[in-house]
Amino acid sequence: MNNFSEQDKIKTLLNDKMKVLYDRKLESILAMYSEDVVTFDFKAPLINKGIDAVKKRLQEWFTTYKTAISQEIKMLEITVAEDAAFSHCLTRTYGTSSNNEKQDMWYRTTNGFKKINGKWLITHEHVSDPVDMETGKAMFDLKP
């Protein structure tokens, strides 16, 4: 009998996503999302709907990095029901930008998952960073 818990499957999905993101394997990343995924990202627009929006955003993001895009996750919490789950964590992304600047930022990530044909897929993704209310600027220098 397989004792691999549903939480473990989702944790594996998130870890695999970091690995294929590092290698910029676009199709492998897209296979982790549902076709009707909804995402909320740092940059406009306010909402992105569908896998094509994720693909476009990833393609744009890849061009902003000269080096591999490295990530790590801290404080991951996963809650699973029968065929739906969600997670939240702090995510670090780092590397060298296309204009040779070192990038290193922590931000908040929340994901919603749905089990489709026996496989967990990301159906909702929200990334955010706290904003300094006095300056109106994102606080990318915060660390856990």
Secondary structure, DSSP 8 states (H G I E B T S, - for coil): -----HHHHHHHHHHHHHHHHHTT-HHHHHTTEEEEEEEE-SSSSS-EESHHHHHHHHHHHHHTBSS--EEEEEEEEEEE-SSEEEEEEEEEEEEEBTTS-EEEEEEEEEEEEEEETTEEEEEEEEEE--B-TTT--B-TT---
